[in-house]
Each structure stands twice: as C-alpha cells, then as structure tokens.
Amino acid sequence: MRTTESASYYNHLEKMSVNELLTNMNKEDQTVPHAVNKAIPQIQKLVEAIVPRMEKGGRLFYIGAGTSGRLGILDASECPPTYGVPHDLVIGIIAGGDTAIRKAVENAEDDPEQAWADIQAFDFNAQDTVIGIAASGTTPYVIGGVKNAMKEGLLTGCITCNEGSPLAKEVAMPIEIVVGPEFVTGSTRMKSGTAQKLALNMISTSVMIKLGKVKGNKMVDMQLSNKKLVQRGALMIMEATGLEEEEALAMLKEHGSVRNAVEAFEKRV
C-alpha cells in the first residue's frame, strides 16, 4: 500500500473534541518540515539544473491534478507580481483546465495524453522544464505529461509523497517527500499538500534569486500593483539611498521599479 493511502495514526475522529482535532492535526503538521528537509538534496539538484536552462530562455511548467494542480498554479501565478517576470515564464497547468481550479472535473486526471497536449499549447522549447506534481505518484495525467516531455528532451522533475512511485521512475530528477499517513486517511490535501507547497516555494524562490530577481533580501523587481506594494517599494528605496519618503515615491513612480529607481539614484550620485 502507498504511504499516502495508509491508515491514519488516529481513529474515531468524530468522537474527538475540537481541541483534540486541532491539536492532533497540528502535531502531524509539525512532521512535514522534517520530511522536506530530508529531500533538500533532491530539490537542490533540480534547482541547479533549472537555472541555466532558464538563463537560456527556458520556462518552468508545473502539471498536476486536484490539489497538486492547484498548488502548481498558485506558485506560478505568484511569480510575476513577486519578481516582475513575464506571466508565461512559470506556468501552472491543471488537469481539466481552469474550471478545475475551483471545481473538480470528473475523470480529467485519468487521460495520460492530455497534459502533453496542454503543454504543447504553449509552444514548448528544448530549454523548458516540466515538474509533475502528484502526492500519490500515480496520476496518469501527470505521468503521461512528464513521459512525453522527457521524450522531447525537456528536463523533467516531480514532487511526490511516496517512495518509488511510477511518476518518480519517469522523470530525470524526482523529489520524494514522504510525510506518512494523513490525519484523515488518504486526504492528501493535508500533510502531502503542505509538503508540496513548501517544495514549490523553495524551487521557485531559489530559481528567481539565482536569476537575479532579488537584491540583498529585497524583491526589487516586484510589480507595484497596490498601495501596500508601492509603500514597500518606497521603503526599499529609502533604505538603499537615504532619500526621504516623498522623493523615494517620486523616483519609484518615474522609474517603475525599485531596481530601476536605485540604479538611477546611483548614477545620479
């Protein structure tokens, strides 16, 4: 039996008090970072392979179904506002299309050819990377997608929560984060989903830093899409230049990003 499908360590959940439920869920959640820590060598290997490919024009695709697909879309959608990159640099694809983001699409994950068709819609190139996300490591949509990507010469990786899964065997660089049985048996949106989210954070953040999208510890290329981010950007400029807030805001408005404003200031002085 797959670890993700094995019986919960807890029984008679319906008889527990709310406090007992919350305490036990939290107890299980605390095991997740330790499992992720064990997978750091695998995550590192994949990140170090992705960066030079993206420097040559490659993109990063996440493919998944259900919770896994939604997590990939979440991570991809946050890269443009956070790092100022194009919307088609990191792409999340879910079985069943955009409808499946909010509502499950019946049988969408069972088609082993659909993921590759979905990737082809983006005019893939040889420098692209495809990461399949599936807690079970058995989802046909995901396995078929990485298998076809591998045949076309793309770099392939995966994030799964079972050891030795069919998915891991079909990719060049698997990431296996074994978090053990879920609090509710088989509910992989819980610990497995948390582990996948942590791994995705680590991958995309590390890649963006290595691509030069962070300076010091600041998001100097972030999109200024609301007042909060404009104020954050002005504060960054103030810290980097010693300017007062009013002038920092003016430079931010003029140059469009923290990076450009600071570089303009440095040329001025």
Disulfide bonds with the S-S distance in Angstrom:
none
